[in-house]
């Protein structure tokens, strides 16, 4: 679901259906919005903006990692897609609506590499 | 019942009896035993003994999410009422609404003259663990149900011009009525300061802004006919694809989601059409308050107010907002998944009969019950006198 490009930037591997003109994540056999069958895997944007966020303070079932941890929704800049993921920031007061975020690869015990979002500096290329 | 949930045609469906096992925590008492208590109470309320029930009832529907295999058969078996078709129904928080709509449809189709609908649940303690999530999602910390409530609450606050204080005011409203409901789990009034001082579970949601998963049972006897309380609509819908923060909790959704109608609105629209009624006709409402922001969002999704009008309803129009979740809501009663939607219907029927004592809405004649939960599934039930 996540890969790291030659430039060292992590990106999410999503799906795109030319028929529906819509991206989705993670890659599904059919477009989850229209049922179209012409899904092709695509690299999604490395950047986005923060749409909603919180922090989990109590360990949820099946999770053995540290708490608190951030959880949020990021709007990817190009695809018109909102993606749920862990955040590297676990203090909700340190985050703001619309702030630039970037995709990072995160190692988690038991499941290996997964995706997360970290604040991006305004100077970074968010396109 | 037609495809839009209509049950008030020439073959009217009447609520002949309702029964409840209180919601709370009851030690070693099994879900089956609680279901038996609720169903016996509903049959007694209908004035039927077991022999009469056996001769009149054509089918039974049992709502449960955690009850395991053949939960309904265990309840009906304890009452010597097996032999008829017994169907267990799981639709997340809307399980009871789904069971009710199946039962009403069986009567409307002419299949049966009477059906039993029962909901039972004995939830594991702690944060809800759901087989809805894949193991890797649990391991990654992505199966944190209150966190999804919180992500949506953040958006609800922003999009409806609300603040955390409004969430506290909502809890104060519901707990006030829970304090006078003998069947509720939490029976004390609370202040906004106390709510805000309870531990933050997932910002902006404090512990007292979240309902507690618990145990309980509720039962409804439906029969063909007119008289007493009528079941005017029992609608059930699921989510449309595209929303990222629906109770369907997908990993991604579309940015341009303005045209995606939420499942609660879909179900409410069907129910209003089936009953020939609208939001202004409602005297009493039981709506989903799994968290405080969920209830405020539900108000607009059900058409009880416009987007952003919630604070006015909470502060200036107390008569209207205090007729919502007069039982104390899930914030006072707790949420036994399979039983909660039927518990709402039990409350509405008692309200329409004028039997609610200190929490009675005077002269209530039309009631609406709403649940929305995992799936996503949304149910909207309308009862009338």
Interface residues (C-beta under 8 A of the other chain):
Chain A: X14 X22 X24 X25 X26 X32 X33 X51 X52 X53 X54 X55 X56 X57 X58 X60 X61 X62 X63 X64 X65 X69 X71 X72 X73 X75 X80 X81 X82 X83 X84 X86 X92 X97 X108 X110 X111 X114
Chain B: X126 X127 X128 X129 X133 X135 X136 X138 X139 X140 X141 X142 X143 X144 X145 X146 X147 X150 X151 X152 X154 X155 X158 X199 X200 X201 X202 X203 X204 X205 X241 X242 X244 X245 X249 X250 X251 X252 X253 X254 X255 X256
